[in-house]
Amino acid sequence: MKYHRSLKNILSLTFALVAVIPIMIVGAVTLGPLSRSLEEEITTKNLSLARALAGEVSTFLNEPLSLLAQVADMVGKKQLLTGDAVTAYLSSVMGSYASFEMIQILDGRGTVTHVAPHDPEFMGIGMSLQPFYNLTRESGKPSWSPTFISMQTGHPTLTLSIPLEEGMVVGYLNLNTLGEMTGKLRIGRYGNAIITDQMGTAISHADRELVSQRWSLKDLGLVREGLRGREGTFREMTDEGPIIGSIAAVPQTGWLVIFYQRAEEAFNPLVKIRRVMVLSAFVTAVSALFISLAGLRRILRPLNRLMESAGKVAGGDYGKRPPPGGYTEIEELAGSFELMTRAVKGREKKLKELNEELDQRVRTRTAELEESLSFLRDTQKQLVEAEKMASLGGLVAGVAHEINTPVGIGITNNSFIEINARKILGLHREGRMRRSDFESFMELTLESVGSSLLNLNRAAELVQSFKLVSVDQALQERRRFDFREYVGEIVVSLRPRYRKGGHRVDLHIPEELVVDSYPGVFMQIITNLVTNSLIHGFGEEKNGRITISASREGEILILVYADSGKGMSEKVLENVFEPFFTTRRGKGGTGLGMHIVYNLVTQTLGGRIACESSEGKGVLFTLTVPLG
């Protein structure tokens, strides 16, 4: 149906667009730079927060470094502190800095000589196998270890080791204070800070449960960027949606300070600006639409009255004059409409007279055509039936000729048995029959009987096949049947036709393919296809090959017929199913064989048939038949 555009709709839409487009242009020009400016401001602010927190962490780490340096200096001067004085001094240092869990003094072999708070279980323990011990000895300078969960407190902990001339000072630093730092840094509902160690494992977060579980973040893209030494703000897609994360590094330990926030929350001001602009455009468009509709209603009222008059004229009321329009242009249109009405009235009268004359001619011609069509249909039906009977007659002749040979051999064998039986009976009556004569007679008799049975069974097989396919062809009743077995019977009945030229028919049909359809129709289809191959495909050629394949897909039977004949030209292929089209006009061809196949497939079976062929490459017919 063709869509007719309304003048009112077009004008209303135009007014609305005129109002909205300037807003959209201004928004597009200003929103882009504004968006970039706001985004840059937000990312800069988040990065500044991350760097500020990294500075706090760095300050937090510098204090224990300074204290342990003093301890190393005091302990290194053995004349100042010895024995229990060292332990007392260490305890005083522990009291001045609450983040120390433990301070140990190791000798040159890595054995604990002093510990604060004092615990006899730690005295004499060898620490030479600990990673921090070897790292500090090799570097010869203060070293920070990777973080670990303390067995005593269950909190994230790391060691700070400062080498001595003989041994080292080791401080165990509780990182709980970092949790307080990250807990203070929150923006909005979802903005949080997190600190990871140099392996990407969380060591400080507002949710301490994640820290105790050693939450690994190294799979996040922004954490990987930080571990490569890059600082900045990065976008990341997570299961909860996109986030932005700002990363800064802690120089002493290589830790990462990450401040992350949901992108939706971070850019909420920008989203609000966009919503305001969209809402403004919508309100403007709606206002313009209402204003334009109000104005157009006044303008279009005369046109509606003119349309009403046109409708009455269309109904045959030519006396109706169009009302005055109130506008110059509409008045001119009404005048032209009145002139058109008069012209239409005159032409209608003349057209009516011509229609009456034409109607009479059509009735006469229709009667003649119906009579000719009826004659053609009767003729075509007679030709189709003749073609079917000719096909059946050819089948009968072929089967009769094929049966003649095995039956003749059977008669000959029986005659031979009768002659030898009479001969052996005469010898018996005369008393001259020897054992060797009897044995020779029995051997010949058995051989002849075996030959007779073989040939008579062959004749019975031909008769049974012919009986089955001929009855199905005549009755065309629907029934369930084994498709492979039935097609095999058809091929057997056609063997006399194709065997003369040394041709071969191969079947590729799965066993137990049982279908509910019209076997007689399939017999007629396959017979016509084989006949077409023998006459048109192979002609005088010998040793041709025909392949019949079938498969079932749900309630659809797909039958594929192919031969290795000479194929068809493009012109012949276009007309292969047309009635009375034949390439053997005057040589016995009626042009109905393939037309019958087409009608049987499409009308009787309700399916489809397609043909593919080219010259020199044989022919391929594909039949698609519903079984429901």
C-alpha positions in Angstrom: 0.0 0.0 0.0 1.4 3.4 -1.0 1.9 5.8 1.8 0.5 9.3 1.1 2.3 12.1 2.9 0.2 14.7 4.7 0.8 18.4 4.0 -0.1 19.1 7.6 2.4 16.6 8.9 5.2 17.8 6.6 4.7 21.5 7.6 4.5 20.6 11.3 7.6 18.5 11.1 9.3 21.4 9.2 8.5 23.9 11.9 9.7 21.5 14.6 12.9 20.9 12.8 13.5 24.6 12.3 13.2 25.1 16.1 15.2 22.1 17.1 18.1 22.1 14.6 19.7 25.4 15.9 19.6 23.9 19.4 21.2 20.7 18.2 23.9 22.6 16.2 24.7 24.8 19.2 24.8 21.8 21.5 27.1 19.9 19.1 29.4 22.9 18.9 29.6 23.6 22.6 29.0 20.2 24.1 32.2 18.6 22.6 34.7 21.1 24.0 32.8 21.2 27.3 32.7 17.4 27.6 36.5 17.2 26.9 37.2 20.0 29.4 35.1 18.3 32.2 36.6 14.9 31.4 40.1 16.3 31.6 39.3 18.1 34.9 37.8 14.9 36.5 40.7 12.7 35.4 43.3 15.4 36.6 41.5 15.6 40.0 41.5 11.8 40.5 45.1 11.6 39.5 46.0 14.3 42.0 44.1 12.4 44.7 46.1 9.2 43.9 49.4 11.1 44.0 48.5 12.8 47.3 47.8 9.4 48.8 51.0 8.1 47.4 52.8 11.0 49.1 51.2 10.1 52.4 52.3 6.5 52.1 55.8 7.6 51.2 55.8 9.7 54.4 54.5 6.8 56.4 57.4 4.6 55.2 60.1 7.3 55.7 59.4 7.5 59.5 60.2 3.8 60.3 63.2 4.0 57.9 64.5 7.0 60.0 63.9 5.2 63.3 65.6 1.9 62.2 68.5 4.0 60.9 69.0 5.4 64.4 68.7 1.9 65.9 71.4 0.7 63.5 73.6 3.6 64.4 73.2 2.9 68.1 73.5 -0.9 67.9 76.5 -0.5 65.7 78.4 1.4 68.5 78.9 -1.6 70.7 80.6 0.4 73.4 77.3 2.4 73.9 74.8 -0.5 74.1 75.4 -4.1 75.2 73.3 -7.0 76.5 69.9 -6.1 78.0 70.4 -2.4 77.2 69.9 -3.2 73.5 66.6 -4.9 74.2 65.5 -2.0 76.4 66.5 0.4 73.7 64.5 -1.6 71.1 61.5 -1.6 73.4 61.6 2.2 73.7 61.7 2.5 69.9 58.7 0.2 69.7 56.9 2.4 72.1 57.6 5.6 70.1 56.2 4.2 66.8 53.0 2.1 67.1 53.3 0.6 63.6 56.2 -1.6 64.5 55.1 -5.2 65.3 58.6 -6.3 66.1 62.3 -5.3 65.8 65.0 -7.9 65.5 68.8 -7.7 65.7 70.6 -10.4 63.6 74.3 -11.3 63.9 76.6 -12.0 60.9 75.2 -15.5 60.5 71.5 -14.3 60.4 70.7 -15.5 64.0 68.4 -13.4 66.1 70.3 -12.0 69.1 67.9 -9.4 70.3 64.1 -8.9 69.8 61.5 -6.5 71.0 59.1 -7.0 72.4 61.1 -9.6 74.1 60.1 -13.2 73.3 62.4 -16.1 74.2 61.0 -18.2 71.3 62.5 -15.9 68.7 66.0 -15.8 70.3 68.5 -17.9 68.4 66.3 -18.4 65.3 68.2 -18.4 62.1 66.9 -15.9 59.5 69.6 -16.4 56.9 67.2 -18.3 54.6 64.6 -15.4 54.5 64.5 -13.5 51.2 64.9 -10.1 52.9 68.2 -11.3 54.6 69.9 -12.2 51.3 68.5 -9.2 49.5 69.9 -6.8 52.2 73.3 -8.5 52.4 73.8 -8.4 48.6 72.6 -4.8 48.2 74.4 -3.5 51.3 71.6 -0.9 51.8 68.1 -0.7 53.4 65.6 -3.0 51.7 61.8 -3.4 51.8 60.5 -6.9 51.5 57.3 -8.0 49.7 54.2 -7.8 51.8 52.8 -10.8 53.7 50.1 -11.6 56.2 51.5 -11.7 59.8 51.0 -14.9 61.6 50.8 -13.0 64.9 48.3 -10.3 63.9 46.7 -11.5 60.7 47.4 -8.0 59.2 49.4 -7.1 56.0 53.0 -6.7 57.1 56.4 -6.1 55.5 60.0 -6.0 56.8 62.5 -3.1 56.6 66.1 -4.4 56.8 69.2 -2.1 57.4 72.6 -3.8 57.2 75.2 -3.5 60.1 78.9 -4.2 59.9 78.1 -7.6 61.3 74.4 -8.5 60.9 71.4 -6.3 60.4 68.4 -4.6 62.0 65.0 -5.9 60.9 61.7 -4.1 61.6 58.3 -5.7 61.0 55.9 -3.0 60.0 52.1 -3.4 60.5 50.3 -1.8 57.4 47.0 -1.3 59.2 47.6 2.4 59.1 47.4 2.3 55.3 43.8 1.1 55.7 43.0 4.3 57.6 44.5 6.3 54.8 42.6 4.6 52.0 39.4 4.7 54.1 39.5 8.5 54.3 39.7 8.9 50.5 36.2 8.4 49.1 34.2 10.4 46.5 30.6 9.7 46.0 29.1 6.2 46.6 31.6 4.2 44.6 34.9 6.2 44.6 37.5 4.2 46.5 41.3 4.0 47.0 43.3 0.8 47.0 47.1 0.2 47.5 48.8 -2.9 46.0 52.2 -4.2 46.4 54.8 -4.6 43.6 53.0 -7.9 42.6 49.6 -6.3 42.2 48.2 -7.8 45.4 45.9 -5.6 47.5 47.5 -4.5 50.8 45.1 -1.7 51.8 41.4 -1.2 51.0 38.3 0.0 52.8 37.1 -3.6 52.7 39.7 -5.3 54.9 38.3 -8.7 54.1 39.6 -8.4 50.5 43.1 -7.5 51.9 43.1 -10.6 54.2 42.2 -12.8 51.3 45.3 -11.4 49.3 43.0 -10.1 46.5 45.1 -10.0 43.3 44.4 -7.2 40.8 47.2 -7.9 38.3 44.7 -9.0 35.7 43.2 -5.5 35.5 44.5 -3.5 32.6 45.1 -0.4 34.6 47.1 -2.4 37.3 49.3 -3.9 34.5 50.0 -0.4 33.2 51.0 0.7 36.7 53.3 -2.3 37.2 55.0 -1.3 33.9 55.8 2.0 35.6 53.1 4.2 33.9 51.2 6.7 36.0 48.0 8.3 34.9 44.3 7.8 34.5 43.0 4.8 32.6 39.6 3.3 31.6 38.7 -0.3 32.5 35.7 -2.4 31.7 34.6 -4.6 34.7 31.7 -6.9 35.4 29.9 -4.0 37.2 30.5 -1.6 34.2 33.2 0.8 33.1 35.4 2.5 35.7 38.2 5.1 35.6 41.3 4.5 37.7 44.1 6.9 38.5 47.5 5.3 39.4 50.5 6.7 41.3 53.6 4.8 42.5 55.3 4.8 45.9 59.0 5.2 45.1 60.5 3.4 48.1 58.6 0.1 47.6 57.2 0.1 44.0 53.7 -0.1 45.4 50.7 1.3 43.4 48.2 3.7 44.8 44.9 3.4 42.8 41.9 5.7 43.1 39.1 4.2 41.1 35.5 5.4 40.4 32.6 4.2 38.3 32.6 6.1 35.0 28.9 6.8 35.3 29.4 8.5 38.7 32.6 10.3 37.7 31.1 11.8 34.6 27.6 12.4 36.1 27.9 16.2 35.7 28.5 15.7 32.0 25.6 13.3 31.7 23.3 15.9 33.4 24.4 18.6 30.9 23.6 16.2 28.0 20.2 15.4 29.5 19.3 19.0 29.9 20.2 19.7 26.2 18.2 16.7 25.0 15.2 17.8 27.2 15.5 21.4 25.9 15.4 20.2 22.3 12.4 17.9 23.0 10.4 20.7 24.8 11.2 23.1 21.9 10.2 20.6 19.3 6.9 19.8 21.1 6.1 23.5 21.5 6.9 24.2 17.9 4.7 21.3 16.9 1.7 22.5 18.9 2.1 26.1 17.5 2.4 24.8 13.9 -0.7 22.6 14.3 -2.8 25.5 15.6 -1.8 27.7 12.6 -2.1 24.9 10.1 -5.6 24.0 11.2 -6.8 27.5 10.2 -4.9 27.4 6.9 -6.1 23.9 5.9 -9.8 24.3 6.8 -10.7 25.6 3.2 -8.7 22.7 1.7 -10.7 20.2 3.8 -13.9 21.7 2.5 -12.6 21.4 -1.1 -11.7 17.8 -0.4 -15.2 17.2 0.8 -16.6 18.6 -2.4 -14.2 16.4 -4.4 -15.5 13.3 -2.6 -19.1 14.1 -3.5 -18.1 14.6 -7.1 -16.3 11.3 -7.0 -19.6 9.8 -5.8 -21.5 11.1 -8.9 -22.8 14.4 -7.4 -21.7 16.8 -10.1 -24.1 19.5 -8.9 -22.0 20.3 -5.8 -20.0 23.5 -6.1 -16.9 24.0 -4.0 -17.3 26.6 -1.3 -15.3 29.8 -1.2 -11.8 29.3 0.2 -10.9 32.6 1.8 -7.5 32.6 0.2 -6.6 33.6 -3.3 -4.7 30.4 -4.1 -7.5 28.2 -2.8 -10.1 30.2 -4.8 -8.1 29.6 -8.0 -7.9 25.9 -7.1 -11.7 25.8 -6.6 -12.3 27.3 -10.0 -10.0 24.8 -11.7 -11.8 22.1 -9.8 -15.2 23.2 -11.1 -13.8 23.2 -14.7 -12.4 19.7 -14.2 -15.8 18.5 -12.8 -17.6 19.5 -16.0 -14.9 17.9 -18.2 -15.1 14.6 -16.2 -18.9 14.6 -16.4 -18.7 14.7 -20.3 -16.0 12.1 -20.5 -17.9 9.8 -18.1 -20.9 9.8 -20.4 -18.8 9.0 -23.4 -16.9 6.3 -21.5 -20.1 4.7 -20.4 -21.1 4.3 -24.0 -17.7 2.8 -24.9 -17.9 0.4 -21.9 -21.2 -1.0 -23.0 -19.9 -1.7 -26.5 -16.7 -3.2 -25.1 -18.6 -5.3 -22.6 -20.5 -6.9 -25.5 -17.3 -7.6 -27.4 -15.7 -9.1 -24.3 -18.7 -11.5 -23.7 -18.6 -12.7 -27.2 -14.8 -13.2 -27.2 -14.9 -14.9 -23.8 -17.4 -17.5 -25.0 -15.1 -18.3 -28.0 -12.0 -18.6 -25.7 -13.8 -20.8 -23.2 -14.9 -23.1 -26.0 -11.3 -23.2 -27.4 -9.8 -23.7 -23.9 -12.2 -26.6 -23.2 -11.2 -28.3 -26.4 -7.5 -27.8 -25.6 -7.9 -29.3 -22.1 -9.6 -32.3 -23.5 -7.0 -32.8 -26.1 -4.1 -32.4 -23.6 -5.8 -34.8 -21.2 -6.1 -37.4 -24.0 -2.5 -36.9 -25.0 -1.3 -37.3 -21.4 -3.3 -40.5 -20.9 -1.9 -41.7 -24.3 1.6 -41.0 -23.1 0.9 -42.9 -19.8 -0.5 -45.9 -21.7 2.4 -45.8 -24.2 4.8 -45.9 -21.2 2.9 -48.8 -19.7 2.8 -50.5 -23.1 6.5 -50.2 -23.5 7.0 -51.6 -20.1 4.8 -54.6 -20.9 6.7 -55.2 -24.2 10.0 -55.0 -22.4 9.0 -57.4 -19.6 7.5 -59.8 -22.0 10.7 -59.9 -24.0 12.7 -60.3 -20.9 10.5 -63.1 -19.6 10.7 -65.0 -22.9 14.4 -66.0 -22.4 14.2 -67.6 -18.9 10.9 -69.3 -19.8 12.4 -70.7 -23.0 15.4 -72.0 -21.1 13.0 -73.7 -18.6 11.1 -75.4 -21.4 14.3 -76.6 -23.0 15.5 -78.1 -19.8 12.2 -79.8 -19.1 12.3 -81.3 -22.6 15.8 -82.5 -22.1 14.8 -84.1 -18.8 11.8 -85.8 -20.5 13.9 -87.3 -23.2 16.5 -88.7 -20.8 13.8 -90.0 -18.5 12.1 -92.0 -21.3 15.6 -93.3 -22.3 16.4 -94.5 -18.8 12.9 -96.0 -18.4 13.4 -98.0 -21.5 16.8 -99.3 -20.3 15.1 -100.2 -17.0 12.3 -102.2 -18.6 14.7 -104.1 -20.8 16.8 -104.9 -17.8 19.9 -103.2 -19.3 20.1 -100.2 -17.0 23.5 -100.0 -15.3 24.3 -98.1 -12.1 26.4 -95.6 -14.2 23.5 -94.9 -16.5 21.2 -94.1 -13.5 23.8 -91.9 -11.8 24.5 -90.0 -15.1 20.8 -89.5 -15.6 20.4 -88.1 -12.0 23.3 -85.7 -12.4 21.9 -84.4 -15.7 18.4 -84.1 -14.2 19.6 -82.2 -11.1 21.6 -79.8 -13.3 18.7 -79.2 -15.6 16.2 -78.8 -12.7 18.6 -76.2 -11.1 18.9 -74.3 -14.3 15.1 -74.3 -14.8 14.5 -73.1 -11.2 17.1 -70.3 -11.6 15.4 -69.0 -14.8 11.9 -69.5 -13.6 12.7 -67.6 -10.4 14.1 -64.8 -12.6 10.9 -64.8 -14.7 8.8 -64.8 -11.5 10.8 -61.8 -10.2 10.1 -59.9 -13.4 6.4 -60.7 -13.3 6.2 -59.7 -9.6 7.9 -56.4 -10.2 5.8 -55.7 -13.2 2.6 -56.6 -11.3 3.6 -54.3 -8.4 4.4 -51.2 -10.4 1.7 -51.7 -13.0 -1.0 -52.0 -10.4 0.3 -49.0 -8.5 0.4 -47.0 -11.7 -3.1 -47.9 -12.6 -4.6 -47.3 -9.1 -2.5 -44.4 -7.8 -3.6 -45.1 -4.2 -1.8 -43.7 -1.2 -0.2 -46.2 1.1 2.9 -46.9 3.2 5.8 -48.6 1.4 9.5 -49.3 1.6 10.9 -46.7 -0.8 14.2 -48.5 -1.5 12.5 -51.8 -2.2 9.9 -50.2 -4.4 12.4 -48.2 -6.5 14.4 -51.4 -6.9 11.3 -53.1 -8.3 10.8 -50.3 -10.8 14.4 -50.5 -11.9 14.0 -54.3 -12.3 11.0 -53.8 -14.5 12.9 -51.2 -16.6 16.0 -53.4 -17.0 15.0 -54.7 -20.5 15.0 -51.1 -21.7 18.4 -49.9 -20.4 20.3 -53.2 -20.6 20.4 -53.2 -24.4 22.8 -50.2 -24.5 25.0 -51.5 -21.7 23.6 -48.8 -19.4 23.7 -49.1 -15.6 21.3 -47.8 -12.8 22.8 -47.3 -9.3 20.6 -46.8 -6.3 21.8 -44.8 -3.2 18.8 -45.1 -1.0 19.0 -45.9 2.7 17.4 -49.1 3.9 14.1 -49.0 5.9 13.2 -45.7 4.3 9.4 -46.1 4.7 7.2 -43.4 3.2 3.4 -42.7 3.1 2.7 -41.5 -0.5 1.6 -42.6 -3.9 3.8 -45.4 -5.2 2.2 -45.4 -8.7 3.1 -41.7 -9.1 6.8 -42.4 -8.3 6.7 -45.3 -10.8 5.5 -43.0 -13.5 8.0 -40.3 -12.6 11.0 -42.7 -12.5 9.9 -44.4 -15.7 9.6 -41.1 -17.6 13.0 -39.9 -16.2 14.7 -43.2 -17.3 13.0 -43.1 -20.7 14.1 -39.5 -21.1 17.7 -40.4 -20.3 17.7 -43.4 -22.7 16.2 -41.4 -25.6 17.5 -37.9 -25.2 20.5 -38.3 -22.8 22.3 -41.4 -24.2 20.8 -41.7 -27.7 23.1 -44.0 -29.6 25.8 -43.9 -26.9 26.6 -47.0 -24.9 27.5 -47.7 -21.2 25.7 -44.7 -19.7 25.2 -44.4 -16.0 22.0 -43.4 -14.1 22.1 -42.6 -10.4 19.0 -42.5 -8.2 19.5 -41.2 -4.6 17.0 -40.4 -1.9 17.0 -39.2 1.7 14.5 -38.0 4.3 14.7 -34.7 6.2 11.9 -34.6 8.7 8.7 -34.8 6.8 10.4 -34.0 3.4 11.6 -36.7 0.9 14.4 -35.5 -1.3 14.8 -37.6 -4.5 17.8 -36.9 -6.8 18.0 -38.3 -10.3 21.2 -37.9 -12.4 22.6 -39.3 -15.6 25.9 -39.1 -17.5 24.3 -38.3 -20.8 25.0 -35.4 -23.2 23.0 -32.9 -21.1 20.9 -29.9 -22.4 21.5 -26.5 -23.8 20.4 -23.4 -21.9 17.4 -23.0 -24.2 16.3 -26.6 -23.8 16.7 -26.3 -20.0 14.4 -23.3 -19.9 11.6 -25.2 -21.6 12.2 -28.7 -20.3 8.9 -28.9 -18.4 6.7 -27.1 -21.0 4.0 -29.2 -22.6 4.6 -30.3 -26.2 8.2 -29.1 -26.1 10.5 -31.8 -27.6 13.9 -32.0 -29.4 12.7 -35.0 -31.3 9.8 -33.5 -33.2 8.8 -35.8 -36.1 10.9 -38.7 -34.5 8.3 -40.0 -32.1 8.7 -37.3 -29.4 5.4 -35.9 -28.0 6.9 -33.3 -25.6 4.7 -34.6 -22.7 7.0 -36.9 -20.8 8.7 -34.2 -18.6 5.5 -32.2 -18.5 3.7 -35.2 -16.9 6.6 -35.5 -14.4 6.2 -31.8 -13.5 2.5 -32.1 -13.0 2.8 -35.3 -10.9 5.4 -33.8 -8.6 3.8 -30.4 -8.2 0.1 -31.3 -8.2 -0.4 -34.9 -7.2 2.5 -35.0 -4.7 2.4 -31.3 -3.8 6.2 -30.9 -4.1 8.8 -29.1 -6.2 11.2 -30.2 -9.0 14.3 -28.5 -10.3 16.6 -29.3 -13.2 20.3 -28.6 -13.6 22.2 -29.3 -16.8 24.7 -28.1 -19.3 25.8 -29.6 -22.6 28.2 -32.6 -22.2 27.7 -32.8 -18.5 24.5 -34.9 -18.0 21.4 -33.9 -16.2 20.4 -33.6 -12.5 16.8 -33.5 -11.3 16.0 -32.7 -7.6 12.5 -33.6 -6.3 11.4 -32.3 -2.9 8.2 -34.0 -1.8 6.3 -33.5 1.5 5.3 -36.7 3.2 2.8 -35.2 5.8 
